[in-house]
Amino acid sequence: MGMREAVEELAEEAEWQIRERKWVPSANDRTVAASVAADLCAAVGTPQSQRELPAVTRLGHLREALAAVAIALARVHGPMAWFLGAAATALTPVLRWRAVPAPHGHTFGAVSPPLRQYTEAEEAVRRLQDTLTRLATA
């Protein structure tokens, strides 16, 4: 399963839990969700703006998005922590990516992904941002 599919399943589960009142986000959950959504928007802009950037910059933005999720995860507990933990897990493939050449062939296992994987990861971040924005007003 790719990042986009993993985040889609996660988002659908969160939306279902909120709709069915299995998860009633606290005021802190809503505040954290709004903050992370803003951070994700800042990290990964529009599809057009991202496509115009070099791969190394796109990768940096994706890592910033993952960092925003991980930092927020450290400040929450319960369902919000579980949600953000699953989101961070879904985005972890970007940690193995590299965007610069490896002249000596030693990359600590980092791989150079095709550009379509950057696009998929950015779409996953945008879907996560959308879910967090809705969660912030739940």
C-alpha positions as CSV (number, residue, x, y, z in Angstrom):
1,M,0.0,0.0,0.0
2,G,1.3,3.4,-0.9
3,M,1.4,6.6,1.2
4,R,-1.6,8.0,-0.5
5,E,-3.7,4.9,0.2
6,A,-2.5,4.6,3.8
7,V,-3.4,8.3,4.5
8,E,-6.8,7.9,2.7
9,E,-7.7,4.9,4.9
10,L,-6.5,6.7,8.0
11,A,-8.5,9.8,7.1
12,E,-11.6,7.8,6.4
13,E,-11.3,6.1,9.8
14,A,-10.9,9.4,11.6
15,E,-13.8,11.0,9.9
16,W,-16.0,7.9,10.6
17,Q,-15.0,7.9,14.3
18,I,-15.8,11.6,14.6
19,R,-19.1,11.3,12.7
20,E,-20.2,8.3,14.8
21,R,-19.0,10.1,18.0
22,K,-16.5,7.3,18.8
23,W,-13.9,10.1,19.0
24,V,-14.9,13.5,20.3
25,P,-11.9,15.7,19.7
26,S,-11.0,17.8,22.8
27,A,-10.2,21.5,22.5
28,N,-6.5,20.6,22.6
29,D,-7.0,18.0,19.8
30,R,-8.7,20.7,17.7
31,T,-5.9,23.2,18.4
32,V,-3.2,20.7,17.5
33,A,-5.0,19.7,14.4
34,A,-5.3,23.3,13.2
35,S,-1.6,23.9,13.9
36,V,-0.5,20.8,12.1
37,A,-2.8,21.5,9.2
38,A,-1.2,25.0,8.8
39,D,2.3,23.5,9.1
40,L,1.5,20.9,6.4
41,C,0.1,23.6,4.1
42,A,3.2,25.6,4.6
43,A,5.5,22.6,3.9
44,V,3.7,21.2,0.8
45,G,2.0,23.9,-1.2
46,T,-0.1,23.5,-4.3
47,P,0.6,20.7,-6.8
48,Q,1.7,23.3,-9.4
49,S,4.1,25.0,-7.0
50,Q,5.7,21.7,-6.0
51,R,6.1,20.4,-9.5
52,E,8.2,23.5,-10.4
53,L,10.7,22.8,-7.6
54,P,13.8,20.6,-7.9
55,A,13.6,17.2,-6.3
56,V,15.9,18.1,-3.4
57,T,13.5,20.9,-2.4
58,R,10.4,18.8,-2.7
59,L,12.0,16.1,-0.5
60,G,12.9,18.7,2.0
61,H,9.3,19.9,2.1
62,L,8.1,16.3,2.6
63,R,10.5,15.8,5.5
64,E,9.3,19.1,7.0
65,A,5.7,17.8,6.8
66,L,6.7,14.5,8.5
67,A,8.6,16.5,11.2
68,A,5.5,18.7,11.8
69,V,3.4,15.5,12.4
70,A,6.0,14.0,14.7
71,I,6.5,17.1,16.8
72,A,2.7,17.4,17.3
73,L,2.6,13.7,18.2
74,A,4.8,14.5,21.2
75,R,2.2,16.9,22.6
76,V,-0.9,14.8,22.5
77,H,-2.4,11.6,24.0
78,G,-5.2,9.2,23.2
79,P,-7.0,9.1,19.8
80,M,-5.1,12.2,18.5
81,A,-1.8,10.6,19.3
82,W,-2.9,7.4,17.6
83,F,-4.0,9.3,14.6
84,L,-0.8,11.3,14.3
85,G,1.3,8.2,15.0
86,A,-0.4,6.4,12.1
87,A,0.0,9.5,9.9
88,A,3.7,9.7,10.7
89,T,4.1,6.0,10.0
90,A,2.4,6.3,6.6
91,L,4.8,9.1,5.6
92,T,8.0,7.4,6.7
93,P,9.1,6.2,3.3
94,V,10.3,9.8,2.6
95,L,13.0,9.2,5.3
96,R,14.7,6.6,2.9
97,W,14.6,8.9,-0.1
98,R,17.5,10.8,-1.5
99,A,17.5,13.5,-4.1
100,V,21.2,14.1,-4.6
101,P,23.6,11.8,-6.5
102,A,25.7,9.3,-4.6
103,P,29.1,9.5,-6.2
104,H,30.6,6.8,-4.1
105,G,27.5,4.6,-4.1
106,H,27.3,4.6,-0.2
107,T,23.9,5.9,0.7
108,F,23.0,4.2,4.0
109,G,20.1,2.5,2.1
110,A,18.7,5.8,0.7
111,V,17.0,5.4,-2.7
112,S,16.2,7.9,-5.4
113,P,12.5,7.6,-6.0
114,P,10.8,8.4,-9.3
115,L,9.1,11.8,-9.5
116,R,5.6,10.2,-9.4
117,Q,6.4,9.1,-5.8
118,Y,7.0,12.7,-4.8
119,T,3.6,13.6,-6.2
120,E,2.0,10.7,-4.4
121,A,3.6,11.7,-1.1
122,E,2.5,15.4,-1.6
123,E,-1.0,14.3,-2.3
124,A,-1.0,12.2,0.9
125,V,0.2,15.2,2.9
126,R,-2.6,17.3,1.3
127,R,-5.2,14.7,2.2
128,L,-3.9,14.6,5.8
129,Q,-4.0,18.4,5.9
130,D,-7.6,18.4,4.7
131,T,-8.6,15.8,7.4
132,L,-6.8,17.8,10.1
133,T,-8.5,21.0,9.0
134,R,-11.9,19.3,9.3
135,L,-10.9,17.8,12.7
136,A,-10.0,21.3,13.9
137,T,-13.6,22.3,13.5
138,A,-15.3,19.1,14.7
